[in-house]
Amino acid sequence: MDTNILLENGTNELEVLEFTLDGNAYGINVAKIREIINYQEVTPVPNSHPSIEGIFMPRDTMITAIDLKNCLQRGTSDAGGLFIITNFNKLDIAFHVDAVLGIHRVSWTEIIKPGTTVSTSEDGVSTGIIKIDGRLIIILDFEKIVSDINPETGLKMADLAELGVRTRNDIPILIAEDSPLLNKLIVDSLKQAGYENLTHTENGQEAYDIIEHYRDEGTVDENIKCVITDIEMPLMDGHRLTKLIKDDERTKHIPVVIFSSLVNTEMRRKGESLGADAQLSKPEIGNLVKTVDSLVLNKND
């Protein structure tokens, strides 16, 4: 299936691939997908996590195959079905699914945030729900699924230790990140790095409301020196947030750092076209601090 559907930059839309497991409908952001192929026999890896089916090498690239049914505690997949080959956080991973139904273009405003009965901030693997033709499609948190299997694929917090003792400062930084866990980790990391004046929001809309407030009262320069944003967020995504900031003469000077698992070659081009000052993949928490340093510290010496 062709997943190379082009979206205009900064329109606050995404493409969701709908697939099934045991007759239930799930979704994944098309931006994470490299290709979809028929199931291939894999080589089991001794002593690996039970959700890892094994490895295989299409086109001389080694890829880890994950049994998504096992991850969702719905049993074990049989041979057959499809592999959705993804790329995020600089990893190539194949997820084993039963079937693919199609691709839907939706606005981030249409994505319903799951309630605590569906997904808690700590344990849930759903980032949102969309309703298509009367049925509900659960969008899965593939980053969390992978980090639960191998925590080393998450934020590399050990990188912060290399920064050494840091001077405290009150430079105001605005953060937009919908994952409560990642939001807390980013805030904790920046505080450890000396940044104490932090405002964290759950999505681009909340962040932009704050920017608009300070912009309209003429105090944006005193209250926001840098914006750090994820790309995938409900209501307003990071690309739309970046576009709104950079298209406004009164705010375009504010540095914007995109910090997302989706920073690959194509998405980097999109971010550049929107005016993002820096783009980093989510494991690079140490580089995030260094990037923020380069964007704000010299301006405040």
C-alpha positions in Angstrom: 0.0 0.0 0.0 1.3 3.5 -0.9 1.7 5.5 2.3 3.4 8.4 0.7 0.4 10.8 0.9 1.6 14.4 1.0 0.1 16.9 3.4 0.6 20.6 3.1 2.8 21.8 5.9 1.3 23.3 9.0 -2.4 22.5 8.2 -2.9 20.6 11.5 -3.9 17.4 9.7 -2.5 13.9 9.7 -3.0 10.7 7.9 -4.0 7.7 10.0 -3.6 4.2 8.8 -6.4 1.9 10.0 -5.5 -1.7 10.7 -7.1 -4.6 12.6 -6.2 -7.1 15.2 -8.8 -9.7 16.2 -11.4 -7.7 14.4 -10.7 -4.5 16.4 -9.7 -1.3 14.7 -6.4 0.5 15.6 -4.5 3.4 14.0 -1.0 4.7 13.4 0.2 8.0 12.1 1.2 7.4 8.4 4.3 9.7 9.1 5.8 6.8 11.1 5.4 4.2 8.3 8.1 3.3 5.8 6.1 0.6 4.0 3.6 -2.3 4.4 4.6 -5.8 3.3 3.2 -9.3 3.5 4.2 -11.3 6.5 7.7 -12.9 6.2 9.3 -15.7 8.2 11.5 -14.3 10.9 14.4 -15.6 12.8 13.7 -15.9 16.6 16.1 -14.2 18.9 17.1 -16.2 22.0 16.1 -14.8 25.4 14.3 -11.8 23.8 11.2 -10.1 25.1 8.0 -12.3 24.5 6.6 -9.6 22.2 9.5 -9.8 19.9 8.8 -12.4 17.1 12.3 -12.2 15.7 14.4 -10.4 13.1 14.4 -10.4 9.3 16.4 -8.6 6.6 14.4 -7.1 3.7 16.7 -5.2 1.3 19.8 -5.9 3.5 18.4 -4.0 6.5 17.9 -5.8 9.7 14.5 -5.2 11.2 13.0 -6.3 14.5 9.5 -7.8 14.2 7.1 -7.1 17.1 3.9 -9.1 17.7 1.5 -6.3 18.3 -1.2 -8.8 19.4 1.1 -9.9 22.2 1.8 -6.3 23.2 -1.9 -5.7 23.6 -2.3 -8.9 25.6 -4.5 -10.5 23.0 -2.6 -13.7 22.5 0.0 -14.5 19.9 -0.1 -13.9 16.2 0.0 -16.7 13.7 2.0 -16.7 10.5 0.3 -14.5 7.9 -1.1 -11.0 7.9 1.1 -8.0 7.3 4.1 -6.2 8.7 3.8 -2.4 9.1 7.4 -1.3 8.9 7.9 1.9 10.8 10.7 4.4 11.4 10.7 6.6 14.5 13.3 7.5 17.2 15.8 6.4 14.6 14.6 2.8 14.8 13.3 0.5 12.0 10.6 -1.8 13.5 8.0 -4.1 11.9 4.6 -4.5 13.7 2.7 -7.7 12.9 -1.0 -7.0 12.2 -3.9 -8.9 10.8 -5.0 -6.6 8.0 -4.9 -3.0 6.8 -8.2 -1.3 6.0 -7.2 2.1 4.6 -5.9 5.6 5.3 -8.0 8.5 6.7 -7.1 12.1 6.6 -8.2 13.8 9.9 -7.6 17.0 11.8 -5.8 16.9 15.1 -8.9 18.6 16.5 -10.9 15.5 15.7 -8.8 13.2 17.9 -10.4 12.4 21.2 -8.0 12.1 24.1 -8.7 8.8 25.8 -10.2 9.0 29.3 -8.5 7.3 32.3 -10.8 4.3 31.9 -9.1 3.7 28.5 -5.6 4.9 29.1 -3.8 6.1 32.2 -0.8 8.4 31.7 1.6 5.7 33.1 0.2 2.5 31.7 -1.9 3.2 28.6 -0.8 2.6 25.1 -3.5 4.8 23.4 -2.8 8.4 22.5 -6.2 9.1 21.0 -9.4 7.9 19.5 -11.1 8.9 16.2 -14.6 8.1 14.9 -14.8 7.1 11.3 -18.2 6.1 9.8 -19.6 5.3 13.2 -16.8 3.1 14.4 -14.0 4.0 16.8 -10.3 3.6 15.9 -7.8 3.6 18.8 -4.5 5.3 17.9 -1.7 3.4 19.6 1.3 4.8 21.3 4.0 2.9 19.4 6.8 4.8 21.1 5.6 3.6 24.5 5.1 0.0 23.2 8.7 -0.1 22.0 10.1 1.6 25.2 8.2 -0.9 27.3 10.0 -3.7 25.5 13.4 -2.0 25.6 13.7 1.1 27.9 17.0 2.0 26.3 15.0 3.3 23.2 13.4 6.0 25.4 15.0 9.3 26.6 18.7 8.9 27.2 18.6 10.5 30.7 22.2 9.5 31.3 23.3 12.0 28.7 22.5 14.8 31.2 25.2 13.7 33.6 27.8 14.6 31.0 26.7 18.2 31.2 28.1 18.5 34.7 27.2 21.2 37.3 24.9 23.9 35.7 24.2 27.5 36.7 20.6 28.2 37.6 18.7 30.7 35.4 15.2 32.1 35.0 15.0 32.1 31.2 11.3 31.4 30.3 10.7 28.4 28.2 7.4 27.1 26.9 6.9 23.4 26.4 4.2 21.6 24.3 4.1 17.8 24.9 0.9 15.7 25.2 2.5 12.7 26.9 2.3 13.4 30.7 5.3 11.1 31.3 7.5 12.8 28.6 6.3 16.2 29.6 7.5 15.5 33.2 10.8 14.0 31.9 11.5 17.1 29.7 10.7 19.5 32.5 12.8 17.5 35.0 15.7 17.4 32.5 15.6 21.1 31.9 15.5 21.9 35.6 18.4 19.6 36.1 20.2 21.6 33.4 19.5 24.9 35.2 16.3 26.1 33.6 13.8 26.8 36.3 11.2 29.1 34.6 9.3 26.5 32.6 5.7 26.5 31.4 4.4 23.1 30.2 1.3 22.5 28.2 -0.5 19.4 26.8 -0.8 20.4 23.2 0.0 23.1 20.6 -3.3 24.9 21.1 -2.7 25.4 24.8 0.8 26.6 24.0 -0.4 29.0 21.4 -3.1 30.4 23.7 -0.3 31.4 26.0 1.8 32.9 23.2 -1.3 34.9 22.0 -1.9 36.2 25.5 1.6 37.6 26.0 1.7 38.8 22.4 -1.5 40.8 22.7 -0.4 42.4 25.9 3.0 43.2 24.5 5.0 41.1 26.9 6.0 38.1 24.8 9.7 38.8 24.9 9.7 38.9 28.7 7.7 35.7 29.1 8.8 33.4 26.2 12.4 33.0 25.1 12.1 29.6 23.5 9.4 27.0 22.5 10.0 23.3 22.6 7.3 21.3 20.9 6.4 17.7 20.0 4.8 17.1 16.5 2.0 14.7 17.3 -0.5 16.3 19.7 -4.3 16.6 19.9 -6.1 19.8 19.0 -3.0 21.4 17.4 0.2 19.6 16.3 3.8 21.0 16.5 4.0 21.9 12.8 0.9 24.0 13.0 2.2 25.7 16.2 5.5 26.4 14.5 3.8 27.9 11.4 1.6 30.2 13.6 4.7 31.4 15.5 6.9 32.0 12.5 4.2 33.5 10.3 3.5 36.3 12.8 5.9 39.3 12.7 5.4 39.8 16.4 6.5 36.2 17.4 8.7 34.9 14.5 11.9 35.8 16.4 11.1 33.2 19.2 13.3 30.1 18.7 11.2 27.0 18.1 12.8 23.5 18.8 10.9 20.5 17.5 11.6 17.5 19.8 9.8 14.5 18.4 10.1 10.8 17.6 9.1 11.7 14.0 12.2 13.7 13.1 13.3 11.8 10.0 14.5 13.2 6.6 11.0 14.0 5.3 9.7 15.5 8.5 12.9 17.5 9.0 12.3 19.1 5.6 8.8 20.0 6.7 10.1 21.6 9.9 12.7 23.6 8.0 10.1 24.9 5.6 8.0 26.1 8.5 10.9 27.9 10.1 11.8 25.6 13.0 15.2 26.7 14.5 16.2 23.2 15.5 14.8 19.6 15.3 15.8 16.7 17.4 14.8 13.1 17.8 13.3 12.3 21.2 16.1 10.1 22.6 18.5 13.0 22.4 17.6 14.7 25.7 21.3 15.8 26.2 21.3 17.4 22.7 18.0 19.1 23.5 19.7 20.9 26.5 22.7 21.9 24.4 20.4 23.2 21.6 18.4 25.3 24.0 21.7 26.6 25.4 22.8 27.7 22.0 19.5 29.4 21.3 18.9 31.3 24.5 22.0 31.6 26.7 24.0 33.8 24.3 21.1 36.1 23.9 20.9 36.6 27.6 24.6 37.1 28.5 
